[in-house]
Amino acid sequence: MAQLFKRRANAIAKLSVIGIPLLGLGTWATMFAYARSDFWTRVNVPMEQPVPFSHQHHVAGLGIDCRYCHTSAEDSAFAGIPPTETCMSCHSQVWKDAPVLQPVRDSLQTGRPLRWTRVHDLPDYVYFDHSIHVAKGVGCATCHGQVNEMPLTFKTQELYMRWCLDCHRDPTKFIRPKAQVFNMTYRPAGGGSRSGRELLEVNHIHTAGLTDCYVCHR
C-alpha cells in the first residue's frame, strides 16, 4: 500500500502539538503584560487638559486646600470638578491676561464649562463613593498619589480591582486620622500598623464584608 503521508508529516504533527499551546500561552502572556503596562493603564502619564493645571503650584506652592476646588469630596460620591467661576475667583486678579488662561476666560464669557479630562475614571460597572472613603480616614494621597508634587496630573495606580482589595482586606495600612485626610505630607508615626488598628475603631470601620462583591458592584 502506498504511503499516504510524507515523512515530514510526523515532524509537522509534533510541532503542532507543541507549537499551538505555546502560541496560545504566548498570546495570553502578551495580552496580560499589555493590560498592565503604562501604555494601557496610563499610569504616570500626564493627561492632556484644556488648561495645563499644576497641582504642584496651587497646592504645594500656594497652599490651597483640596476642598477649595473639589467642593463635594466630603459629601458626594464624586469629588467634583471646579467650575470656571472657582478658577476666576483668583484669576480675575492674578494672571488675568495670561495667554495660557484664555480657555478659562472664554468659558466664563460663553457660559460653556471647560471639558476637563478625568484622570481617575472608573468603569461604569464599579460603584465608588468618594465621601465614605474620606469619612473613614482614607487620605487623598492614598489613592491619588502626591498630587502636590505634580506639575501635570497623572494616575499613580492602575485602579484595578486587586488594588482596591488590598485596602479592603487590610485597611490598617492605609487609613489615617480624619483630621489628616487632606494633609498631603502626612506620615503615620511608627509605620502606621499600630495606629491603623486603633483607627479601625476610632473611624468606625467594620471590616466584615468589605470584600463582598456587592460592595463595589451594584
FENSUL-V18043 format. One line per field, one symbol per residue. phi: phi as a letter, one per 40 degrees, with the letter a starting at -180 (. if undefined). psi: psi as a letter, one per 40 degrees, with the letter a starting at -180 (. if undefined). burial: + if it has 16 or more other ideal C-beta (glycine too) atoms within 10 Angstrom, else -. A space follows every 50 residues. Layout:
phi = ???
psi = ???
burial = ???
This chain:
phi = .cccbccccccccccccccccccccccccccccccbcccccgcgbdccbc bccbcdccccccgccdcccccbdcbbcbcgbccdcccccbccbbfcbcdc cddcccccccgccccccccbbccccbcbbcccccccgccdccbcgcccbb cbcacbbcgcdccccdcccacdcbcaddcbdcccbcbccgggcccccccd cccfbbccgcbcdccbbb
psi = hihdiideddddddddddddddddddddddddddeeidddefhehhhhid hghhdddddddefhideddgdedeeidhdihhiddddeddeedhfeehdd eddddddddeehiigihhdghiidehhhhddddddefhiddddeagdeeh dhhiieiefidddddddddgedediiideedeheehhihfeedddddddd ddefhhehedeidedeh.
burial = ----------------------------------------+++------- --+-++-+++-----++-+++-+-----+--+-+--++--+--------- +-+++-++-----+----++---------+--+++++++++++++-++-+ --+++---+----+--++--++-+++++--++++---+---+--++--++ --+-+----+-----+--
